[in-house]
Amino acid sequence: MQYLRAVIEEIFRLHPPLPVIASVTRDHINLMGYEVAPKTMVVINAWAIGQDPSCWDEPKKFMPERFLNLSRDFKGLDFHLIPFGFGRRVCPGLGFGTAVVEHAVANLLLRFDWALPDGVTREDLDVTERLGLTIAKDTPLVVFASKSY
């Protein structure tokens, strides 16, 4: 289950469900050299952070192993789980939401064998995203599932 959790976190890093996260400052802060007044809305681009080479080694590469040895806290101070927000205003459902996704994916992997259509290889897959309020694949993914039990 640890590797599955790392895979899910890597997916959230590469393809966050919400590409931008809004937050409001409580106090006067200095944000990367900019003076920001209290009660100012700040928008964090979670998608760009997940793709930033100054934050991640080989950011375009799918490497779940990068999450295997991280300590996790569900108090909002675990900044690699940015799709759920962070800090004092972190999503209160972070722990539950993560557990639900892990459980659903684990059951799908346990109960089904997955295959691409005949003649389609992994290299043929188009993983281009369409950015908006949420992120969606530009072209649908077609896979076949058959019962594995």
N, C-alpha and C positions, 0 to 999 in steps of 0.2 A: 504493500500500500504506500510505502514511502516513495517509491519510484513513480507510481501513479499520481500522487500528490505533486511531485516535482514536474511531471508532464503537464498537469492542469495549470500549475503556476506559470510554466513557460508559455503555455497557450495564452493565459491572461496577459503576460508581458508583451507578447507579439501581437495579439489581437484583443485588446481590452474591450469589454462589452460597451463601455462608454468611453469614447476617445478623449473627452474633456471632462474635468471635474471642477465645479465651482466651489469656492470657499469665501468666507467673509472674514477679514482681519478683525481681531478684537482690540488690539493695541496698535500704536504707531510702530512700524517695523521697517527695517532696511532689507529689501529683497533684491539680491544680486546688484547692489549699488543704487537701487531706486528707493526713494523714500515713499512709503505707502501709509496713508492716513488710516485711523481706525474706521471700521465699518465700510471698508472698500472691498468690493467683490474682486477676487482674484481667480482667474481661470487657469487651471493647470492642464497642460496637454499631455495626458497619460500615454497616448499613442507615441508622441515624439520622444518621451522619456524612455519608453520601451525600445526605441530604435536608436538611441543615442550612444555612439561609440565611447563617449567620455563616461558613461554610466555602466556599460556592459562590454565585455570582451566579445568580439564577433557578434554584434547585435542582430544581424540578419539570419544567423545560423540557429537552427532549432537544437538547443542543448539543455535538456531538462536537468542534467547533472549539476548545472550551476546552482540549483536550488536544494540539492540533497543535504548539504551540511549547514544550512541556515537555521538559526533558532527562530521560532515563531512565537509571536505574542498576539493575542486577539484584543489588545487594548488600543490599537490604532498607531502604535509606535513602530510597526513592522513595515517599513517603507517599500519593500518589494511587492507588497500586496496592494498596490496603488489603485486597482480598479474598484476597490471598496472604500476609497477615500483614505484619510489618514488623520492623525492627531486627535484632538478632542472630539471632532465631528465625524469620526469614522462610522461607517455603516454599522448599526448595532447587530445586524444579521450576518456579519462577516464570518464568524465561526460556523453558524448554522448553514449559511449559503455555500461555504466551501465544502462542508460535510455532505450536503445534498448533491452537489455536482460530483464529488468523489464517488458517492454511493451509486448514482445513476450511471456514470461512466463504467464503474467496475462491473455492474450488472449487465450492461450492454456488451462488454468485452467477454464476460463469463458465459453468457447465454447465446451468443451469436458468433458465427464465423463471417468475416467481412471480406469482400472481394470487389475489385474494380471490374467494369464491363470488359468483355473480350476485346483484346487489341489495345487497351488503354494501359499505359504504364504510369508509375509515380511521376516520372519526368514530364508526362503529358499534362498533368494537373495544372490548372490555372488557379493560383491562389491570390490573384489580384483582388484588392479590397476597394469598396466604394465607401468613401468617408462621408459622414453626415452626422446627425445627432447620435446615431449608433453606427457601428461598423458592420457592413454586410459583404459577403463575397460578391464579386462582380458577375461571375458565372456560377450556376448551381453545381454542387458536388453530387455526382451520381455514384452510388455504391450499392452493392447487393448484400443483403444480410440473409443468412440461412441459420436455422437452429443448430446449435452445437451439442445438444444433449438428446 
